[in-house]
Amino acid sequence: MTRLLRNPLVWLPLCTILLGLVAWRSRVWEAPERLGAVEPLPLLAATALCALIAVLWALRSADLLAAAGRPVPAATLVPMTAFANTINNLTPGSVGELLRLYLLRAHHGVDYATGAAVVLIERVVAIGYLSGSALLLWLAVLDLVPLPAVVLGLVLLAGLPGLLYRMGLRPTAMLTELPLGGPLGPERWARWSAGLGRTDATIARLLGDPRRATVFAISTAAVLACYTAQLWLVAWAVGVTLDPIAAWAILGLGITAGVLSLLPFGLGATDVVIVGLLGTQGVPPLEAAAITFGYRLVSTLPLGVAGGLSYALLAASLPQSGTSGALQAARAGLAQADAPAAEAPAPSAADR
């Protein structure tokens, strides 16, 4: 399904239809007459926040790697995380993260199991924080749950991943119990199971450390706050004042819809949801569409460009066979669990 939806012959028409629906319902062609002059300073400020987001991604990753015993300077992680984020939104199967695992191994000797543990926490737990916090805050916006109860829910949400692992509810370890020896082959599945076991052990150690889990939750909240500030600033630029709590909830639910849609950057799916939820807060359709498209302009586009530039910077580190060779090396490395992380061999010169 992921590969089908990431096929340009499928996602291009689908995204076009969804974005066209937003434009048609909002009558965007009336924007010059109705919106008047757009304030440039809020848009510039929103765009500048992309740099802070990229730095926060790198700092968050650096803290997890240090906790796993594989310290890497945050500055060197900025292009890696920016590139991985962009290519993940464009290609199926989190290809960007596999390339990041290869680059971490080639540049900094981070074994694949440790890299995979960090990546899974950054992706799965962060998305859980995004979706869970957005839902809780939306309930507060609708006055269905009192704000103190929402705050308590957010605190519980922050500690939930670590609590689940301490209770023995470890999804990665559960995968190793699946009877996949038949379709994959007993030896191959045994290798993959061992690799998953090592990855799960690292995840459990990181999420089980209250300090590291707290730092991860705070840094993820900072990233989400930057996204929310971008939406709020775009709304300000077109003359709409958004409640910050509503902005966080609306954007979080929109991004969640985009992730579930499997479309590149959630194009269309995220936009339809954001426009619809803005409408429930009294924002007229035209202004809602302008805010949504403006957010794409100041956030999605600059971060995508940053990912492309990062690829140009990192491409020299890929093997001679290019991206496909790096992906093959990462997949093979994930399945090799025989040697301890500290003794895993570094890539040969031909692989770099």
C-alpha positions in Angstrom: 0.0 0.0 0.0 2.8 2.4 0.9 4.6 1.8 -2.4 1.4 2.2 -4.3 0.5 5.6 -2.7 4.1 6.8 -3.2 4.0 6.0 -6.9 3.8 9.4 -8.7 1.1 8.0 -11.0 -1.1 7.6 -7.9 -0.1 10.4 -5.5 0.2 13.2 -7.9 -3.4 13.0 -9.1 -4.7 12.3 -5.6 -2.8 15.2 -4.0 -3.9 17.5 -6.9 -7.6 16.5 -6.3 -7.4 17.1 -2.6 -5.6 20.4 -2.9 -8.0 21.4 -5.7 -10.9 20.7 -3.4 -9.4 23.0 -0.8 -8.9 25.7 -3.4 -12.4 25.3 -4.8 -14.2 25.3 -1.5 -12.3 28.4 -0.3 -12.5 30.3 -3.6 -8.8 31.2 -3.5 -9.1 33.2 -6.7 -10.9 35.8 -4.6 -7.9 36.2 -2.2 -6.4 39.4 -3.8 -9.7 41.2 -3.2 -10.6 39.9 0.2 -7.3 39.4 2.0 -5.7 42.6 1.1 -2.0 43.1 2.0 -0.3 40.2 3.8 2.1 41.1 6.5 5.6 39.9 5.4 7.4 40.0 8.8 5.4 37.2 10.4 6.0 35.0 7.3 9.8 35.7 7.5 9.8 34.9 11.2 7.9 31.6 10.5 10.4 30.7 7.8 13.3 31.4 10.1 11.9 28.9 12.6 12.8 26.1 10.1 16.5 26.6 11.1 15.6 26.1 14.8 13.6 23.0 13.9 16.6 21.5 12.1 18.8 22.2 15.1 16.3 20.7 17.5 16.1 17.5 15.4 19.9 17.2 15.6 20.1 17.9 19.4 17.4 15.4 20.1 19.1 12.7 18.1 22.5 13.6 19.6 21.2 13.2 23.1 19.7 9.8 22.4 22.9 8.6 20.7 25.0 9.8 23.7 22.7 7.9 26.1 23.2 4.8 23.9 27.0 5.1 24.3 27.5 6.4 20.8 28.1 10.2 21.1 28.0 12.2 17.9 28.4 16.0 17.6 25.0 17.6 17.1 26.3 19.8 14.3 27.2 16.8 12.1 23.7 15.5 12.7 21.9 18.6 11.3 22.2 17.6 7.6 21.6 13.9 8.4 18.3 14.5 10.2 17.2 17.1 7.6 17.9 14.8 4.7 16.2 11.8 6.4 13.1 13.8 7.2 12.7 15.0 3.6 13.4 11.7 1.9 11.0 9.9 4.3 8.3 12.1 3.1 9.0 11.4 -0.5 9.8 7.7 -0.6 8.1 4.5 0.8 9.3 2.4 3.7 11.3 5.1 5.6 14.1 4.9 3.1 15.6 8.1 4.5 16.1 6.5 7.9 18.0 3.5 6.3 20.3 6.0 4.6 20.7 7.8 7.9 21.7 4.5 9.6 24.3 3.9 6.8 25.7 7.5 7.2 25.9 7.2 11.0 27.8 3.9 10.6 30.1 5.2 7.9 30.9 8.6 9.6 30.7 7.8 13.3 30.8 4.1 13.7 27.3 3.9 15.2 26.2 0.2 14.9 23.0 -0.4 13.0 21.0 -1.7 16.0 21.8 1.4 18.1 21.0 3.7 15.1 17.7 1.8 14.5 16.7 2.2 18.2 17.3 5.9 18.1 15.4 6.3 14.8 12.4 4.3 16.0 12.1 6.4 19.1 12.4 9.6 17.1 9.7 8.5 14.6 7.2 6.3 16.5 7.3 8.0 20.0 7.4 11.5 18.5 4.4 10.8 16.3 2.6 9.4 19.4 3.4 12.6 21.3 2.1 14.7 18.3 -1.1 12.8 17.9 -1.8 12.3 21.6 -1.2 15.9 22.5 -3.2 17.2 19.6 -6.2 15.1 20.5 -6.0 16.1 24.2 -5.8 19.8 23.4 -8.6 19.5 20.8 -10.8 18.1 23.5 -9.9 21.2 25.6 -10.7 23.5 22.7 -14.1 21.9 22.4 -14.7 22.2 26.2 -15.2 18.5 26.5 -12.4 18.1 29.0 -11.3 20.7 31.6 -7.8 22.2 31.0 -6.3 20.9 34.3 -7.3 17.3 33.2 -5.7 17.9 29.8 -2.5 19.1 31.4 -2.4 15.9 33.6 -3.1 13.9 30.4 -0.1 15.5 28.7 2.1 14.7 31.6 1.0 11.1 31.6 1.4 11.0 27.8 5.1 12.1 28.2 5.8 9.3 30.6 3.7 6.6 28.8 6.4 5.1 26.5 8.9 4.6 29.4 6.1 3.2 31.6 5.0 0.7 28.9 8.6 -0.6 28.5 9.1 -0.9 32.2 5.8 -3.0 32.3 7.3 -5.3 29.7 5.0 -4.1 26.8 7.8 -3.9 24.2 6.5 -3.8 20.6 9.9 -4.4 19.0 10.5 -7.5 21.2 7.0 -8.8 20.4 8.0 -8.8 16.7 10.6 -11.4 17.3 7.9 -13.8 18.5 6.1 -13.7 15.1 6.3 -17.0 13.2 8.1 -15.6 10.2 10.7 -18.3 9.9 8.7 -20.0 7.1 8.2 -17.1 4.7 11.6 -15.5 5.3 13.6 -18.6 6.0 14.7 -19.9 9.4 18.3 -18.6 9.3 17.4 -15.2 7.9 14.6 -14.7 10.4 16.9 -15.8 13.2 19.4 -13.1 12.2 16.7 -10.5 12.0 15.2 -11.5 15.3 18.6 -11.2 17.0 19.0 -7.7 15.4 15.5 -6.7 16.6 16.4 -8.0 20.1 19.5 -5.8 20.2 17.5 -2.8 19.0 14.7 -3.5 21.5 17.3 -3.7 24.3 18.6 -0.2 23.4 15.1 1.2 23.2 14.2 -0.2 26.6 17.4 1.3 28.1 16.8 4.8 26.6 13.1 5.0 27.4 13.6 3.5 30.8 16.0 6.3 31.8 13.7 9.0 33.3 16.2 11.8 32.5 16.7 10.8 28.9 13.0 10.2 28.4 12.2 13.6 29.9 14.8 15.4 27.6 13.3 13.6 24.6 9.8 14.6 25.5 10.8 18.2 26.1 12.8 18.4 22.8 9.9 16.9 20.9 7.5 19.4 22.4 9.9 22.2 21.4 9.8 21.0 17.8 6.0 20.8 17.8 5.9 24.3 19.4 7.9 25.6 16.5 5.5 24.1 14.0 2.6 25.6 15.9 4.3 29.0 16.0 4.7 28.8 12.2 1.0 28.2 11.7 0.1 30.9 14.2 2.4 33.4 12.5 1.0 32.6 9.1 -2.5 33.2 10.5 -1.3 36.5 11.9 0.1 37.5 8.5 -3.3 37.1 6.9 -5.2 38.9 9.7 -6.4 36.0 11.7 -5.7 35.5 15.4 -5.5 31.9 16.4 -5.6 30.5 19.9 -2.2 28.8 20.4 -3.8 25.7 22.0 -6.2 25.5 19.1 -3.3 26.0 16.6 -1.3 23.1 18.2 -4.4 20.8 18.1 -5.4 21.7 14.6 -1.9 21.3 13.2 -1.2 18.1 15.1 -4.4 16.4 13.9 -3.7 17.6 10.4 -0.2 16.2 10.4 -1.5 12.9 11.9 -4.0 12.7 9.0 -1.1 13.2 6.6 1.0 10.5 8.1 -1.9 8.0 8.0 -2.6 9.0 4.4 0.9 7.8 3.4 1.0 10.6 0.8 4.3 12.5 0.3 4.4 15.3 3.0 0.7 14.5 3.6 -0.1 16.7 0.7 -3.8 17.2 0.4 -4.8 15.1 3.4 -3.2 17.4 6.0 -4.5 20.5 4.2 -8.1 19.3 4.0 -8.1 18.5 7.8 -6.5 21.8 8.8 -8.9 23.9 6.7 -11.9 22.0 8.1 -10.7 22.3 11.7 -10.0 26.0 11.2 -13.5 26.4 10.0 -14.9 25.0 13.2 -13.0 27.9 15.0 -14.8 30.5 12.9 -12.1 31.0 10.3 -13.7 31.7 6.9 -12.8 29.2 4.2 -10.7 31.6 2.2 -8.6 32.6 5.2 -8.3 29.0 6.3 -7.0 28.0 2.9 -4.6 30.9 2.8 -3.2 29.9 6.3 -2.8 26.3 5.1 -1.1 27.1 1.9 1.0 29.7 3.7 2.1 27.1 6.2 3.3 24.9 3.4 5.3 27.8 2.0 7.1 28.7 5.2 7.6 25.2 6.7 7.2 22.3 4.2 9.1 24.0 1.4 12.1 25.3 3.3 12.6 22.1 5.2 12.3 20.2 1.9 14.9 22.4 0.3 17.2 21.9 3.4 16.8 18.2 2.9 17.8 18.4 -0.7 20.9 20.5 0.1 21.8 18.1 2.8 21.7 15.2 0.3 24.0 17.1 -2.0 26.4 17.5 1.0 26.2 13.9 2.1 26.1 12.2 -1.3 29.9 11.9 -1.4 29.7 9.6 1.6 27.5 7.0 -0.2 29.1 3.9 -1.7 30.0 3.7 -5.3 26.7 2.1 -6.0 24.9 5.1 -4.6 21.7 5.1 -2.7 20.9 1.5 -3.6 24.2 0.3 -2.2 23.7 2.3 1.0 20.2 0.8 1.5 21.6 -2.7 0.9 24.4 -2.2 3.4 21.9 -0.9 6.0 19.5 -3.8 5.6 22.4 -6.2 5.8 23.8 -4.5 8.8 20.5 -4.6 10.6 20.4 -8.3 10.2 23.9 -8.8 11.6 23.6 -9.3 15.3 26.5 -11.6 16.0 29.1 -9.1 17.0 28.6 -6.7 20.0 28.0 -3.1 19.0 31.4 -2.1 20.1 33.1 -4.7 18.0 31.0 -4.3 14.8 33.4 -3.8 11.8 33.5 -0.5 10.1 32.6 -0.2 6.4 35.5 -0.8 4.1 36.8 2.0 1.9 35.0 0.6 -1.1 31.7 0.9 0.8 32.1 4.5 1.7 
